[in-house]
Amino acid sequence: MKLNHLPALLAIASSGLLYAQAPDGFSAIAPRMQEFVDKGEAAGIVTLIVTKDRILHSNAVGKSDFTSDVPEKRDRKLRTDDIFWIASMSKPITVACLAILADDGKLTFDDPLAKHLPEFANIMVGQNGQSVAAERPVTLRDVATHTSGLGEMTARDPHLTLAETSRKLAQQPLRFQPGTRWQYSTAGIDILGRVVEVVGGIPFDQFLQTRILDPLGMKDTSFWIAPENASRWAHSYRWNAPAGKLEETTIPYLYNTAVTDRARPPLGGAGLFSTAEDIARFYQMMLNKGTLNGKRILKPATVAEMTHNQIGSLAARPGMPWGLGFSVVEDPSKMAANSALSAGSFGHGGAFSTQSWADPTRGLVWIVMFERDGKGNPDNSDVRIAFQDAATKGLPR
């Protein structure tokens, strides 16, 4: 696809992003998404497609809280600026904070984790039912690529600070010797947030706000939903297969706290809430080699490093090795939902089906936001496949 074949661009002053007149084929997206809502397989869906500097498509169907007992809430239509729990889509944003510190010369990805968090100095490894010494230190690169051996938190208090989280995780043995395997660790990315605040000298959420969210205009991204924005929260649902319907569910990663609870720590592994357009800004910055609207966030070389295979031949997900914080698509044929992407695309999904993927070859970012658990692999969801299929048919060749 050549973007110069697109129709003339039209600026809309009220938006932080510019809009382009969408290709006619994009009109197929909304009715295709509406089918999932009509069948009761999704409460509401936001879809967004952008280039490096333009919105090509933005749409919302369905409801934000369709099971509410309050008629006004139950009848409210989902909007394109509604706020979703983005779960593990938080991870690349957290690692980007670490990358900023690397660009600042305050750390390197090959630093031992214990250099910044001494509690990890004598980490042990669980091996054949015994604890043995780690053969080498865990590095920040290991943690950012899920090759550290770090596990997940057990019996976690919902208001445990990042410092306390780090100390508790350091008491658990690694699942394998550092660098020998790939195994996902949300808690590992959480403690990278602790590294950011130790090295950066301010709380993690403040560093994120000042170095990424404010410069990029990501005004609706936070670890907590402000009370005045509670009506914009897209509620989470779980598919009840025996009943054949969606049922509202809690967000397990919030540990039974309210979405507005600011006493909950800023957990960078899966704690962020955001909107489709905010996430688009982050990925536009990455497509633009670290800048957006004249503001540099990352160096071009750092962006390149983050979005390329960092784990070599270690097995991760089908056709998808890991960069720094990002999943990288090397072979799009290995998963149906990646078939619309070019090799070299990068992005991340969330546990409840939110998805964001950048395709540097095509110069596009694909975002789909809906909250559904329990219906198969969220990275390979029927909704994502249908969205991309409807959109791809309408793109200029």
LINUR-V421646 format. One record per residue. N is the residue number from 0. PHI is phi as a letter, one per 40 degrees, with the letter a starting at -180 (* if undefined). NEAR is the number of other ideal C-beta (glycine too) atoms within 12 Angstrom. D_CENTER is the distance of its C-alpha to the mean C-alpha in Angstrom with 2 decimals. Layout:
n: <N & N>
phi: <PHI & PHI>
near: <NEAR & NEAR>
d_center: <D_CENTER & D_CENTER>
This chain:
n: <0 & 1 & 2 & 3 & 4 & 5 & 6 & 7 & 8 & 9 & 10 & 11 & 12 & 13 & 14 & 15 & 16 & 17 & 18 & 19 & 20 & 21 & 22 & 23 & 24 & 25 & 26 & 27 & 28 & 29 & 30 & 31 & 32 & 33 & 34 & 35 & 36 & 37 & 38 & 39 & 40 & 41 & 42 & 43 & 44 & 45 & 46 & 47 & 48 & 49 & 50 & 51 & 52 & 53 & 54 & 55 & 56 & 57 & 58 & 59 & 60 & 61 & 62 & 63 & 64 & 65 & 66 & 67 & 68 & 69 & 70 & 71 & 72 & 73 & 74 & 75 & 76 & 77 & 78 & 79 & 80 & 81 & 82 & 83 & 84 & 85 & 86 & 87 & 88 & 89 & 90 & 91 & 92 & 93 & 94 & 95 & 96 & 97 & 98 & 99 & 100 & 101 & 102 & 103 & 104 & 105 & 106 & 107 & 108 & 109 & 110 & 111 & 112 & 113 & 114 & 115 & 116 & 117 & 118 & 119 & 120 & 121 & 122 & 123 & 124 & 125 & 126 & 127 & 128 & 129 & 130 & 131 & 132 & 133 & 134 & 135 & 136 & 137 & 138 & 139 & 140 & 141 & 142 & 143 & 144 & 145 & 146 & 147 & 148 & 149 & 150 & 151 & 152 & 153 & 154 & 155 & 156 & 157 & 158 & 159 & 160 & 161 & 162 & 163 & 164 & 165 & 166 & 167 & 168 & 169 & 170 & 171 & 172 & 173 & 174 & 175 & 176 & 177 & 178 & 179 & 180 & 181 & 182 & 183 & 184 & 185 & 186 & 187 & 188 & 189 & 190 & 191 & 192 & 193 & 194 & 195 & 196 & 197 & 198 & 199 & 200 & 201 & 202 & 203 & 204 & 205 & 206 & 207 & 208 & 209 & 210 & 211 & 212 & 213 & 214 & 215 & 216 & 217 & 218 & 219 & 220 & 221 & 222 & 223 & 224 & 225 & 226 & 227 & 228 & 229 & 230 & 231 & 232 & 233 & 234 & 235 & 236 & 237 & 238 & 239 & 240 & 241 & 242 & 243 & 244 & 245 & 246 & 247 & 248 & 249 & 250 & 251 & 252 & 253 & 254 & 255 & 256 & 257 & 258 & 259 & 260 & 261 & 262 & 263 & 264 & 265 & 266 & 267 & 268 & 269 & 270 & 271 & 272 & 273 & 274 & 275 & 276 & 277 & 278 & 279 & 280 & 281 & 282 & 283 & 284 & 285 & 286 & 287 & 288 & 289 & 290 & 291 & 292 & 293 & 294 & 295 & 296 & 297 & 298 & 299 & 300 & 301 & 302 & 303 & 304 & 305 & 306 & 307 & 308 & 309 & 310 & 311 & 312 & 313 & 314 & 315 & 316 & 317 & 318 & 319 & 320 & 321 & 322 & 323 & 324 & 325 & 326 & 327 & 328 & 329 & 330 & 331 & 332 & 333 & 334 & 335 & 336 & 337 & 338 & 339 & 340 & 341 & 342 & 343 & 344 & 345 & 346 & 347 & 348 & 349 & 350 & 351 & 352 & 353 & 354 & 355 & 356 & 357 & 358 & 359 & 360 & 361 & 362 & 363 & 364 & 365 & 366 & 367 & 368 & 369 & 370 & 371 & 372 & 373 & 374 & 375 & 376 & 377 & 378 & 379 & 380 & 381 & 382 & 383 & 384 & 385 & 386 & 387 & 388 & 389 & 390 & 391 & 392 & 393 & 394 & 395 & 396>
phi: <* & b & c & c & c & c & c & d & c & b & c & b & c & c & b & c & b & c & b & b & c & c & d & d & c & c & c & c & c & d & c & c & c & c & d & c & c & c & c & g & c & a & c & a & b & b & b & a & b & b & c & c & a & a & c & c & a & a & a & b & b & g & b & c & a & c & b & c & c & c & d & c & c & c & c & c & c & c & b & c & b & c & b & b & c & c & f & c & c & c & d & c & c & c & c & c & c & c & c & c & c & c & c & c & g & c & a & b & c & c & c & c & d & c & c & b & b & d & c & c & c & b & c & b & b & c & a & f & g & b & b & b & c & c & c & a & c & c & b & c & c & d & c & c & b & g & b & c & g & c & c & b & c & b & f & c & c & c & b & c & c & c & c & c & d & c & c & c & c & c & c & c & c & c & c & a & c & d & g & c & a & b & a & d & a & c & c & c & c & d & c & c & c & c & d & d & c & c & c & c & g & b & d & d & c & c & c & d & c & c & b & b & c & c & c & c & g & c & c & b & b & a & c & b & c & c & d & c & b & d & c & c & c & c & c & c & b & b & c & c & c & c & c & g & a & c & b & c & b & c & c & c & c & c & f & g & c & c & c & c & c & c & c & c & c & c & c & c & c & a & c & c & b & a & b & d & c & c & c & d & c & c & c & c & d & c & c & c & f & h & b & a & f & g & b & c & b & b & c & d & c & c & d & c & c & c & b & b & d & b & b & g & c & c & c & b & b & d & g & b & c & b & c & c & g & b & c & b & c & c & b & c & c & c & a & d & c & c & c & c & c & c & d & g & c & a & i & a & b & b & d & b & g & c & a & a & a & b & b & c & c & c & g & b & b & b & b & b & b & a & b & a & b & g & b & g & c & c & c & b & c & c & c & c & c & c & d & c & c & c & c & c & c & c & c & d & c>
near: <24 & 13 & 24 & 12 & 13 & 30 & 17 & 13 & 19 & 17 & 16 & 15 & 9 & 9 & 21 & 27 & 40 & 25 & 29 & 31 & 19 & 31 & 27 & 17 & 23 & 33 & 18 & 26 & 40 & 29 & 19 & 33 & 41 & 27 & 22 & 35 & 30 & 18 & 20 & 23 & 30 & 45 & 47 & 44 & 48 & 48 & 46 & 45 & 46 & 44 & 35 & 30 & 29 & 32 & 35 & 40 & 43 & 34 & 34 & 36 & 34 & 40 & 34 & 41 & 31 & 32 & 24 & 20 & 10 & 12 & 11 & 13 & 23 & 19 & 15 & 25 & 26 & 38 & 28 & 34 & 31 & 39 & 42 & 51 & 42 & 49 & 38 & 40 & 47 & 44 & 45 & 46 & 57 & 49 & 49 & 45 & 49 & 50 & 42 & 33 & 35 & 32 & 25 & 21 & 12 & 23 & 29 & 24 & 32 & 22 & 28 & 27 & 41 & 27 & 22 & 33 & 37 & 19 & 25 & 37 & 17 & 20 & 39 & 24 & 30 & 20 & 18 & 9 & 8 & 10 & 17 & 18 & 18 & 32 & 17 & 21 & 30 & 46 & 35 & 44 & 35 & 42 & 52 & 45 & 45 & 45 & 39 & 44 & 40 & 45 & 27 & 27 & 33 & 13 & 11 & 27 & 17 & 24 & 19 & 27 & 25 & 36 & 23 & 21 & 42 & 38 & 19 & 27 & 40 & 31 & 21 & 30 & 26 & 39 & 30 & 29 & 25 & 36 & 28 & 24 & 26 & 29 & 30 & 31 & 35 & 35 & 39 & 51 & 51 & 45 & 49 & 57 & 49 & 44 & 47 & 45 & 32 & 30 & 28 & 29 & 16 & 19 & 24 & 42 & 34 & 21 & 34 & 40 & 26 & 21 & 31 & 44 & 33 & 19 & 26 & 38 & 25 & 37 & 21 & 34 & 38 & 34 & 40 & 31 & 33 & 21 & 14 & 12 & 25 & 23 & 25 & 30 & 38 & 49 & 40 & 41 & 38 & 26 & 32 & 19 & 14 & 8 & 11 & 13 & 21 & 34 & 24 & 28 & 23 & 21 & 35 & 23 & 37 & 31 & 24 & 15 & 25 & 19 & 33 & 21 & 23 & 19 & 17 & 32 & 35 & 41 & 45 & 46 & 45 & 39 & 46 & 50 & 45 & 46 & 43 & 45 & 40 & 41 & 46 & 50 & 42 & 48 & 46 & 40 & 43 & 46 & 38 & 28 & 23 & 31 & 23 & 31 & 18 & 13 & 20 & 21 & 38 & 39 & 20 & 20 & 15 & 33 & 37 & 24 & 33 & 44 & 40 & 27 & 29 & 34 & 30 & 18 & 13 & 22 & 18 & 30 & 27 & 20 & 26 & 38 & 31 & 42 & 39 & 45 & 43 & 45 & 45 & 38 & 40 & 29 & 21 & 26 & 17 & 22 & 31 & 22 & 38 & 35 & 23 & 34 & 39 & 25 & 23 & 29 & 40 & 42 & 46 & 48 & 41 & 43 & 34 & 42 & 47 & 47 & 48 & 51 & 47 & 43 & 38 & 30 & 19 & 32 & 31 & 42 & 43 & 45 & 49 & 53 & 54 & 48 & 49 & 44 & 33 & 26 & 29 & 20 & 24 & 34 & 38 & 25 & 36 & 29 & 44 & 44 & 30 & 33 & 43 & 40 & 24 & 33 & 42 & 31 & 21 & 26 & 31 & 22 & 11>
d_center: <25.97 & 27.40 & 25.93 & 29.41 & 30.50 & 28.47 & 30.62 & 31.38 & 28.66 & 29.05 & 27.81 & 27.11 & 27.90 & 26.15 & 22.64 & 20.68 & 20.07 & 22.95 & 23.53 & 25.19 & 27.44 & 25.51 & 27.19 & 29.26 & 27.37 & 24.31 & 26.53 & 26.02 & 22.38 & 23.18 & 25.98 & 24.06 & 21.27 & 24.14 & 25.58 & 22.82 & 23.44 & 27.18 & 27.04 & 25.24 & 22.28 & 19.72 & 20.39 & 18.87 & 16.58 & 15.34 & 15.26 & 14.91 & 16.03 & 16.61 & 18.42 & 18.35 & 20.17 & 20.76 & 19.46 & 21.09 & 20.10 & 18.80 & 19.81 & 19.55 & 21.59 & 22.49 & 22.29 & 19.98 & 22.19 & 24.59 & 26.01 & 27.04 & 30.72 & 30.94 & 31.94 & 30.49 & 26.99 & 27.44 & 28.64 & 26.04 & 24.34 & 20.60 & 19.99 & 17.61 & 16.87 & 16.22 & 13.58 & 11.11 & 9.60 & 5.87 & 6.34 & 4.66 & 0.93 & 4.09 & 5.59 & 6.14 & 7.17 & 9.33 & 10.77 & 11.55 & 13.67 & 15.43 & 16.04 & 17.63 & 19.95 & 20.82 & 21.72 & 23.76 & 25.65 & 24.92 & 23.45 & 22.72 & 20.20 & 23.35 & 24.44 & 25.14 & 22.85 & 26.19 & 27.14 & 24.85 & 24.76 & 28.31 & 27.80 & 26.35 & 29.58 & 31.27 & 28.49 & 29.93 & 28.86 & 29.57 & 31.76 & 34.23 & 34.34 & 35.06 & 33.35 & 34.01 & 33.23 & 30.26 & 31.68 & 29.74 & 27.47 & 23.72 & 22.18 & 19.06 & 18.31 & 18.78 & 16.28 & 13.55 & 14.33 & 14.93 & 18.62 & 19.94 & 21.23 & 19.73 & 19.42 & 18.06 & 19.71 & 22.68 & 24.43 & 22.15 & 23.59 & 21.18 & 22.31 & 22.41 & 21.73 & 19.56 & 22.93 & 24.10 & 20.95 & 21.51 & 25.18 & 24.73 & 22.35 & 24.86 & 27.54 & 25.99 & 27.02 & 24.63 & 24.22 & 25.53 & 26.83 & 24.28 & 23.34 & 25.08 & 22.34 & 18.66 & 17.37 & 13.96 & 14.02 & 11.64 & 14.67 & 14.97 & 11.84 & 13.29 & 16.45 & 15.09 & 14.73 & 18.39 & 19.22 & 17.92 & 20.19 & 23.08 & 23.12 & 22.15 & 24.71 & 22.91 & 20.59 & 16.94 & 15.94 & 18.81 & 17.86 & 14.38 & 16.30 & 19.05 & 17.51 & 14.35 & 14.19 & 17.94 & 18.60 & 16.03 & 17.16 & 13.92 & 16.39 & 14.57 & 11.59 & 12.67 & 12.74 & 15.65 & 16.80 & 20.09 & 23.01 & 24.00 & 20.72 & 20.93 & 22.34 & 19.24 & 17.09 & 16.18 & 17.38 & 16.11 & 18.35 & 19.41 & 21.51 & 24.99 & 26.37 & 29.99 & 30.11 & 28.20 & 26.24 & 23.18 & 23.62 & 21.75 & 20.16 & 18.93 & 15.47 & 16.43 & 14.13 & 16.10 & 19.26 & 21.38 & 20.87 & 20.62 & 17.53 & 19.82 & 20.85 & 20.54 & 22.28 & 19.14 & 17.74 & 14.56 & 12.56 & 9.83 & 8.90 & 7.66 & 9.68 & 8.36 & 9.75 & 9.58 & 11.27 & 10.97 & 13.18 & 11.52 & 8.30 & 11.12 & 12.78 & 10.26 & 10.38 & 14.07 & 14.62 & 13.44 & 15.69 & 18.39 & 18.44 & 17.28 & 18.98 & 18.78 & 21.88 & 23.85 & 21.64 & 20.66 & 17.60 & 17.76 & 20.65 & 20.69 & 21.46 & 18.47 & 16.12 & 18.14 & 17.90 & 14.14 & 13.88 & 16.84 & 17.72 & 18.30 & 19.49 & 22.43 & 23.81 & 22.08 & 20.88 & 17.18 & 16.05 & 18.48 & 18.74 & 15.48 & 16.04 & 13.72 & 13.59 & 12.73 & 9.15 & 8.57 & 10.07 & 13.12 & 15.19 & 18.78 & 20.50 & 19.23 & 22.14 & 20.87 & 18.59 & 19.64 & 16.36 & 16.19 & 19.75 & 18.96 & 17.22 & 19.28 & 19.44 & 17.52 & 14.45 & 11.07 & 7.41 & 4.99 & 5.55 & 5.98 & 9.52 & 11.04 & 10.38 & 7.87 & 7.12 & 6.81 & 9.38 & 11.90 & 15.45 & 17.63 & 20.74 & 20.63 & 19.08 & 16.68 & 13.13 & 12.52 & 10.45 & 11.45 & 10.94 & 13.09 & 13.43 & 15.29 & 15.72 & 18.65 & 19.13 & 18.26 & 15.32 & 12.36 & 11.32 & 14.95 & 15.68 & 18.84 & 17.25 & 14.87 & 17.95 & 20.20 & 18.17 & 18.03 & 21.63 & 22.92 & 21.39 & 22.49 & 26.03 & 26.28 & 25.20 & 28.15 & 29.28>
